[in-house]
Amino acid sequence: MKCHGRPVPQLQDVTVKAGIHFSHVLAPEAKYIPESMSGGVLLLDYDRDGWLDIYFTNAPTIAMALNGANVRGALYHNNHDGTFTDVTDKAGIATPCFAMGGAVGDYNNDGWPDIYATCLHGNVLYRNNGDGTFSDVTAKAGVADGRWSTGAAFADYDGDGFLDLFVANYTEFDIHHPPVFGSSKNCKYMGVDVQCGPRGLKGAGDALFHNNGDGTFTDVSKRPGVDDPRGTMAWVSYGQTSITPDVLTFTLPTTPLLITSIAMRETENLQKSEWILAPLSVKMARSRPRWALRSATIFILDGLLFSSQISHSIIRPSIGMTANGIFRMSPTPPVSGCHQSFG
């Protein structure tokens, strides 16, 4: 960041002062790709008091999952004074699944934000009861999916007044028969044994769930052609570039190791329910598979910057949240005159 005629804004780590004591479970050896990808953060005002609360997802190691062990996520209530209180047990959302991330949306139009957790082998939809608790309504809603879901987003794609749900899935992965570290040509890099995937693993495809308006959803992925049966999508978000929402997904193809983006725009003629797949050709990595990148998922809301560290290995791309932090911007004049450059 460069500033002209003023100091560069500084960030202060206020995690401990804020009362955030969450630690994400990780496997330092990272033998399997799900162990290096799990972990996400949702920001939502779950109690509608006007202050954003924080929900951290969590996931076990493969060994822990095979032994039936669960690990805790955490919901932190905003106390309005710069601190947070752990209310996970009261909320009833401690151990939803082998969680990767999630999305927030009021799917039943009752005015309370609900939580959808994306997971390995079965997602979870939590309905906000409006009293500080949540209920698992996945089975009734029909949105478990069951594959390896990494990202999701709510949006009313058909304009009927009810939020629909798009789920981005990554690769096929059998937790009971995981690919062995360094066991094939796709599990090696320059002669070094590495974890298997995403290259060499079959894409899991994606899902678009239509909200029926009665608390249930219908999988309509094939009808608009957004099921992407061979794709390995990692992130997804909705944007508004016309009268109908678009979907922006980030796909990790097998070769070469580039991150590209695909936009799916529904045509304005809602009767046809047609979607147009338009590649945006956004390159976010070098064309060679040997690249190193360190970045962070950043959320700036009401003067607070939330981050979850994402790291990519120089040997093989892998994603893992190793720490969570909350950073408050130090008091400085407005940020005019400062700009951020990337490259």
Summary of the structure (lengths in Angstrom):
residues: 343
radius of gyration: 20.4
end to end distance: 12.1
largest distance: 59.2
contacts: 1035
relative contact order: 0.16
helix: 7%
strand: 37%
